[in-house]
Structures are given as structure tokens and as C-alpha cells.
Amino acid sequence: MSQPMKDGATDHRGEKLPELSKSAKNMQMDKLLSAPMPTFDGKTPGSPFWSNVAYWIARRILAVQFRTSEVSGIETLPMDRGNLCCAWHTNGLMDPLQIVLKHPKNFVMGGRHDLVTRPLLSWWTRKLAVQPVVRKAELLRGGCSEEEATQINGRSLLMLSTGISAGFGCVLFPEGTSHDESSMLRFRTGPFRTVFAAAALAKASNKPLPAVIPIGLHFREREKFRTDVWVEYGSPHTIAEEEIPLDLVQAVSHGNWVEPPAESVFSLRDKIRTQLVPLTPNTSTWEEYHALQLMGHVESLRTNQPLVSWREEVQSARALRLLLQPQLTEQEVIKNVAVPEITHPAIGSAKAAALILNECQLDGRDLNASGTDLRRVEPFSLVKKVVRLPLLLSLLPLFIYAYTPQIAMGRILGDSTDEGLDARTSYHFLAAMFGSLMFWPFMILGLLAIEHVNHETLVSVLGFDWLNIIGTSSLHQNLARMLFMLAVLPCFWLCGRTSTLLWDDWCDLKRAMRRFRFNSTKRQNLRGALKILHSEMDKL
């Protein structure tokens, strides 16, 4: 999170350090120093088997967690060299997962130190050879000594650099912490020092120098289940060979961590910041960004080209921001000068309309074809949902049985965390990942127990004894049970996928009901604000 703690700790610039969660305060030095080292002679830095298992499970979960997911710019990625991916950081664990799982390369990974010390999670991060990083916030608050932080970070950054130089991908967040602001925080230098060391290693080995990839991460409502996401890979930036000093090449080639030239690091940091800024909302407030999104919808409706995807909504808001926002100079962007507020007359009415809609959990997608009022229910969409309702409802009991424990775990952890909204979906993801592995074996055994109690009834319904489908011996019956257990797993997965459609239909129905039951006074205010917005947009 971005809120400062009350202890008054600041960095060397005098800026208050970000808040630390209970987990981040718990520095377990013995576990950090014993974190497994990655290897780079295979296809994955960690365990090949467990890496592929983790990626497979994570992709299945994200397919359920997000309603729409889009990626662009993959064709621009240089696949002949290592890639360091940099993005702004507002959604906890979801940010690196979106990058890692959508990038064609396997990744060497580093992250906050407690990723390799937390219960359950640490087992996976160690199998993936995740390297712990101690942030300035932990160091300055006395979580560890400067010598310990230097030892851990030096080793971790060297391992990440080695992985990048070997051709793997890596993701690091220059802001250094997840936050909830509508514009980027000041950049730290860690990622850029890492990639310079990687470039030196690549130069020593006569390999292609790594590229830095700026990435836009766009979540509609980051804390919500079944929200939309767009991952936008920007133009790669390759370090020039003449920027890499010979002493750095010699040092890292002998396994020693040496700091790259500060001026080169700062230059790369500033260059990537100027590339990343346009790939974020970059507004003075979230309310202002929501107003731009609404204006994008209104403009598209005025031209009879309604926005049909989350990506189009982001691009439309971006175009309006470029048109209306006072432009900072490149040096002001680099110095992290506060984003100027948009003062165009259209923004006031757009904010008013967006606020009215937001209070009722609606947005620009709920406007009618002329962008002057709320739209009505679409009969064709309603019929489609009604037609598939019986099928979805038939699988609902199995879903409730299979998923209730992990849903409860996810809600409890996500709603009680001290890390803010940016960690909520991370806990939901972890509950889904670990919950399936933890609970499903017991849920399947529970089904066998229920079958055992009601065996005779089931035989009479089926007309045959399913335990004897292979043979009548005890071995054959046990094999039948094993096949049943294996068959239940895809059934659990299928009912999970279909339940998301039922959830989407339910959310769409509630959305339609909100439009139908919209308060008359608010509706009049909305129409008035939209009318003013149209008149102001006529002048653009």
C-alpha cells in the first residue's frame, strides 16, 4: 500500500516509507539466506516439474478470476535475449502473475522477502526458486541490519541478473511497493541496476544484450472477482553496449556484485519512466480518470462506434487525457511532479455523471445508444441467459459442495488483510490455488463416504453396481474408486467454470435491476450532467 506509517520513517529524500504489513515486518533471516538458488541450464530456473504444475494451475485460476483478459504487444518482444519487464504496481500478486503467465518466456523471479517465508506459499516459491528482496522500508525500520540486507539483495540481484543474461524473463516493479494511487510513485533503482548487471554478464558471454519492456497493467476494478484486465506490452528498450563499463563486466563474470555506474542507472530509470507514464491512468485522482472513461463512452456513442472491450475503454480514456490534460515536461515527469488536474469545462459534468453512476455501481457501459440516459434491458441478451440457466443451476450443488471451503478461506483472508485492497485479489487467488490442493482430496473422499452410505439406493437408481464395472474382486472395486476420484477432478473444475457464467449472469441481472430501479432524482441529475457534457464535447 502507499499510505505511510505513523512511525515517521523516511527514505533519503525525506519521503515517508510505505506501510508494512505484519508479514513484511517478520524478517526470518535464516529462511531468507537458505532460499534455493535458481539454475539456468534448463528451461526453468526452478524445478521443471513444479514450475509447469504451478503455471498450469495459475492459468486455470486466472481464467476463472477474470471475466475478460486481453494481451497486446507480444509480437514486439525480442525473443532472442532476456527480457526485464517493468510496470506500475497496484494489484499485489496479480501484477506479476499477469505478466509472467502471458509472456512467452519462462521467468526468473524475485519478490518481497516474505514470499519465501510465508506458510504454504513458501513451499511453491522455493520450488520456483523465487529470490527474496529486502526493501528500503524494511531496512530503515530495523527489520534487518544493512549488512544482512546487502548480503540478501546482492545475492538475489546477481541471480536475477544471471537469469536475464541467460535469456529468461524477469519482472520487477520500479515503484518498490503495491499502491492505490492513480499515478506512479517515485521509481527505485533496483530493477535498472539488475538489468545493467545482466547486460554485463551477457556481454561477457557474447550473448545478446537484454531488453527492458515497459508494460501497462489495466484492471477495471482490481479488487473485484470477474473483473477485466488488459496487459499491454510496450516498445522494448535495449541497453547500448558502450554503456556497460569493462570493470562491471569483469566483476559480475566472476560472480561478484558490483554497482553499475550511477549516471547510467539513473538515465535508464528516467527513460523507462517516461515510457511507462503513458501506459498508466496518470491522472490527479481516480475520480478524474473515471470521468475520462465516461467521456470515452459518450464520444464513442456520439460517433455510433460504441466501445466493446475494456482495452478500447482504456485507449479512449487515454486519448482524451492526452487532449485535455496540461502536459508536464519530460524533466517534470522524471522528477515525479504531481500530475496536473484537468480544468477543461467538460470534466466537471463528466465527473458529476460518473459519480452518480459509480454510487449505483454503474458506469459508461450502462448508457443508452445516444449517451444521454441509461439504457434499457436487451431482450436478446436476457433470452440467452434464461436458456442456459437450467444447465448452470444443475451444476450449482456440486459447485457449492466443492468450492465452499476455499471461497470461505479466500473471503476471510482477503477481507481481513492489513495490506489493503491491492492485496485482496492476491488472497483470493492463493485461496483458489491452495484450496483446490488442500480441500479437494477430502471433498472427494467425502463423496465416496456419501456413496458408501447410500450405495444400495444408487445401485437401484443406476440399475447396476458401478463398483463392479471393472470386476467383482476387491482390487477391481478399489480401482473403480480410484477412477471415480480421478473423474471427479475435471467435474469439480467444470462446475467451477460454469459457475462463473452463472455469477456473470447474476451480476448482469443486478446491473439491469439497478438501471430499472434508478432513483428518479438521481436520474434527472444524470440526464442534466450528460446534457451539459454533450454540449461541452461539441466544442472539443
N, C-alpha and C positions, 0 to 999 in steps of 0.2 A: 504494500500500500504506500501511498505518498504522504499520509499525514505524519507530521513529526511527533516524536515522543516528548514527554514533559520533562525529561531529564536534562534538556538543553544541550545535548551533544551535537557538535557541528563538525563539518569537514574543514579542509584547509581554506576553503573560500568563505567560511562563515555561514554556510547554508546548513539548516537543520537536517540531521540524518533521518532517513525513513524509519518508520515504526518497525520494531522487530516482534515477531510472533513468539510464543512460548517455545516453539520448536526451534526457531532460529537462534534463540538465546542459549539453547542447550548444546554447547560445544563438546563433543566427545572426541577428544584428540586421538585416543588410541585407535578408534574405528576409522577416523579420517586418514591417519597415517598408514593404516593397513588396507586401504581401499585397493582392489585389484588393478593392476596396470593393463591398459589395452595392448593388443598386438596388431600389427599392420601387415602381416604376411598372408592373410586370408581375405575373405570377402567382408567380414565384420570385425570390428575392433574387440568385441566381447565374444561370448560363447555363440558360435554359429547357430546351434540348435535353439537355445533360449532366446536369442535375438530374433530369429524368424518367428518363433512362437509369440513373442511379445508384440512384434509388428502386426502379425495376423490378428491377434485378439484386439489390439488397439484400433485397427482399421474397422473391424466389425462393430466395435463400440461407437466409434465416431460416426459411422453410417447411421446409427440409431439416434445419437445425441443431437445431430444437426438435421434440420429439415431440408435445406439445400446447401450444397457445398460445391464451390467452383474454384478452379485454379487457372491462372493465366501466366504467360511468360516463360513456361518451361522450355520452349523451343530456343530461347536465348541463352540458356545455361551452358557454360563451357564444360563439356563432359570429359575433356582430356586432362583436367587438372583439378586440384582440390578447390572446394567452394566454402568460404566463410559467409554464412547468411546472417544478416543483421536486420533487426526490426524493432519497432517500438513494442512496449511490453505492458499490456493491460489486462491479460486474461490468464494469469498464472500458468499452470501446466499445459493449458490448451494452446498457448502460443507456440512452444517448441514442437508439440505433437503435430500441429497443422503443417509446420514446415518440414519436419523430418519425414512424415508419412506421405507427403505429396512430392517430395524431391526424389529424383531417380537414383541418387547415390545413397549408400549406407553412410551413417554418421558416427563420428567420434564425439562423445557428448560430455559436457561439463555443466555443472549446476550448483545451486546453493548447497552449502555443506550438509544440511540436514537431509538432503535427498539420499545420502548414503548411510544415514544413521537411523532413520525412522523405522519402526516395526513394519514388517511386510514389504513396504516399498523398497527398503534397503536390499532385500534379497534380489529383487529384479534389477535394481540399479547396479548392483555388483556384478550380476550376470552380464549386463550390458556394458560393464567397465566404465560407468559414469565417473568422471573426475570431479572431486569436491573443490569448490572455490569459496574462500573466506572473503566476504565483502568488507569494505571500509567501515560499514556500520557496526559489524561485529567486532572488528579490531579496536575501533576507537571507544567502544563501550566496555572494553576489557574482557571480551569473551575468550580471547587468547592473547598470547604475547606476540609482539611484532616478529620475533624470530620464528615462532610457530607458523604464523600467517605466511611469512616469506617462504618457509620450507614447503608448506602445503601448496600455496599458489604457484611457486616456482616449478614444482614438480608437475602440477596439473596443467599449467600453461605450456610447459615443454611437451607434455604428452599430446595435448590438443594440437600444438604446432606440428608435431611429428605426424599426427594423423592427417592433418590438412595437406602437408607436403607429400604424403604418400598417395594423395588423390581422393581421400574421403571428404565427405561434407562435414560441416560443423555449424552449430547455431549458437551465437552469443548475443546478449542484449546490451547495447551500449549504455542504456539508462541505469542498469545495475539493479533495478527493482521493478516489480509489477506495481502499477498505479491506476488511478481512475480519472486522470486529467484528460482534457480534450486536446491537448497539445503535448509535445515531447518534453521530457525533463532534460536537464543538462547531461551531456554524454561523459561517460568514464572512458579511460584509455585502454582498459584490459583487452577488449577484442582486437584492437588495432596493433597493440604490442604483440599479441598472439600471431596475427597474420604476418607481421614482419618477420618474426622468428620462423614461421612456416616457409616464407619466401626464401629466407637464408638457407634453410635446410634443403629446399627444392633446388636452389642454385648450386649448393654443394654436391648434390646428387645428379646434376644435369637434367632435372625434371622441369616441366612447365611450371611457371610461377603461378601461385594460387590466385583466384579471383574473389573479390568481395561482392556479395549480392545484396543490395538493399531490397527489403521485402515489405509490402503493405499487408497488414493483417486487419481485416474488416469484419467485425461481428455486429449483427443487427442489435441484439440485446445480449451481451456476453454472459450474463448471469442466468439466462433462461434456457430451459430444456427445449429442444427442437427449434432453436433459432437458426439464422442463416449466416454463412461465412463465405468470404471470398479471400483467397490467398493470391497476392499479386507480386510475382517476381519481377523486380526492376532490372534495369540495364546493368550488366556486370562491370566491375571496375578491376582492372588488373594492375598490380604494382609493377612499376618500371624497374628493370634490372639495375640501373645505375643508382637507384635509391637505396640499395642494400649494401651497407659497408662490409668490407672484407673481414674486419675483426668480428663482426656478428656472425658471418658465415663460418669462420673458424671455430668460434666458441660453441655454437649450437651443434655443429657437426661432431664435436667431442662430448656431447651430452650435457653441456653446461648452459644454464640460463643466464643470458646477458641482456640487459635492457637495450632495445633499439634506440637510435638517435631520437631525442625528444621532438625535434622540429619535424622529422619525418612522420612520427606518430601523430602529432597534432595536425599536420597537413592532411593526412588521410582521414582522421576523425572528422575534420571540418568538411572535407569533400563529401564524405558519406552522409553527414548530417544534412547538407544542402540537397542531396538526392532523396533522403528519406522524408523530409518535411512534406513534400507534395503528396506522399503516399499515406498520410495520416489525415484525420479530420482538420487539425491545425486551426482551430477556432478559439476565440476567447472563452467561450463557455459551451457546454453541451446543448443548452437551450438554443444558442445561435446555430449550432450545427443541425439540430432538428428543424429549425426554421428553413435552412438551406435545402434540406431534404424535402420539406413540404413544397418549397418553391420549385424544386425539380419536378415533382409530380404535377404541379399546376401547369408549368411550362410545357411538359410533355402532353398533357391533356389539351392544352390550347392548340397544339400543332397536330392533334389526332395521332400521336405516337406514344401511347401510354407505356410507362416503364414496366417491364415484365419480369425483371430479375433484380436481386439485391445488388449485383455488380453494376447494373445500369443506374440504380438509385445512387450508389456511391459516386459514380462518374458524373452524374448530373449535378449532384451537390458540389462536387469538386469544380466543375466548370463555372458554376455560379459564384463560388468562393473566389476564384481567380478574377472574376469580373467585378465583384463588389468589394472585396477586402482591400484595405490600404496595404500596399506592398512594402515589406521590410527589405532592406538591402541585404546582400549576402553576408556582410560582416555582422549585421544585427541578428540574422538567423544563427550564425556561428556563436555569437555571444549569448544566445538564449534570451534575447529581449522578449518581453511579454508580447503575445500575439495581439495586434490591434483589433479593437472592436469594430464591427461593420456598422456604418452610420447611414447607409442608404435608406431612404424613406420606406422602401418595400420591406425591409427587415422587421420593422415594428409590427406591421399587420401579420407578417408570416409567423413571428414569434407568438403573437396572440392566438392565431388559429392553431398553431402546433401545440400550444399549451392546453387549449380546450380539448383537442383530440387526445393528447397524452394523458390528461386527467381521467379520461374514459377508456384508456388503454386502446386507443385507435391511432392511426397515422394517415399519411397521404394515400395509402392504398385503399382507403375507405371512401375516397371522394368519388363523386359521380363523373360521367363522361365529359362534362363541361368544366369540372373543377370548381363548382360554385356551391355544392352541398354534399351531403352524404349520399352514397349510392344505396340502391335497394338490393334485396336478395336476388341472386341469379338462379332462376329455376333449373337450368341445365346442371349447374354445379350441385344443387340440392338433390336432384334426382339421382345423380351419380353416387352421392354419399349414402342415400337411402338404399340404393340397390345393393351396395356392398356391406351394409350394416349387419345383416344376419350372419354372414361369414365371419366378420370381425367379432361379433358378440359370441359366436360359438367357440372361439378360441380364448375368450376372456377368462373363463375359470382356470384354465391351465396357466395362463399368464399370472393371475393373482397368486396361484399356488407357487409358481417357480420364482417369481421376482419380488414378492413382498419383503423378504428379509433384506435383500440388498437395496431396495428402494428406501426402506426404513433407515438402513445404515447411511445411505447417501444423504438423505434429508437431515438426519441428526448431525452428521459431521459437517455438511455444507452450511447448515443454518446456525451452527454453534461455533464455527471457527472464529478465531480472533484476527484472521488475515483479510477480512473484508470481502466485498463482492467479487473481486478479481480472483479469489480462491474458491468460490462456491462451486463452479462447474468442474474445477480440478478434483474436488472431493466426490462429486457425482461420478466423474469418470473412474476414479480409483475404486469407488464402491462397486461400480459395474464390473470392473476388471477383476478385482479380488473377490467380489461377492459371488460371481459365477464359479470361480475356482473353489471357494470356501463352502458355499451352500449347496450347489447343485448335486454333488455326490450324496449328501444327506437327504436332499429332496427326492432323489431317485430311489434311495433306499426306503424312504417313506412311502413312495408309490408301491414298491414291492410289498411293504408291510400291509398297506391297504388292500392290495390284491390278495395277499395270503388270507386275510380275514374274510374277504368276500369271494374266495376262489370258486366255490360251488355256484354262486349266483352268476358269476362271469361266465362259467362253463355253460350254464343253461342259456344265457343270452347269446353266446357265440355259436353254440351248437357243437363245440369241440373243446378239448383241453389244450390250450396253447402251450403248456409246458411240455407236452408230448409231441410237439410239431417236428422235432428232430428225431426223437427216440424216447423210449419209456424209462431208460435207466436214470440213476441219479446224476451221472455225468452229463447225459443229454439234457436233463432238466436244468442243471446248472448252466450249461451252455446257452439254453434258451433264455435264462435270466440275464446272462451276460449280453446277449444280443438285444434284449429288451432295454437294458441300461444304455447301450450304445445308441439305440434308435431314439431314445428319449431326448438325448442331447440336441439333435437337429430340430426336434419338435419344440423344445424349450426356446431355441433360437428363433424358429419360425413364428411362434406366438409372440415373441418379443418384437419382431419386425412388424407383424400385423397390428400389434397393439399401438405402435406409433402412428399408424394410419387412423386408428380409432381416436387416438389423442388429437391428431391434427383435425379430424372432422369435428370433434367436440370443441376444440378451440375456435374453429371457423364458425361453428354454430353460436358459441358465446359471443363472438365478434359481431355476427349478424344481429343477435339479440340486443347488443349494446347500441348498434345503429338504429334498430327499430324502436327501442325504448329511450332514445336520446332525449334528455331534458329539453323542453321547448324553449326555455330561456337561453340555455347554452347554445341551442341550435340557431336561434336568432342571432346570438353573438358571433357564432361561427360564420354564418352567412354574411354578416356585416364585415367581418375581418377578411373573408375571402373576396368580397366585392372590392374592398379597398386594395387588397393585394393585386387583383387583376388590373385595376386602374393604374397602379404604380408600375406593374410589369409591362403595361402598354408603352411606358416611357423609356424602357430599357433599350 
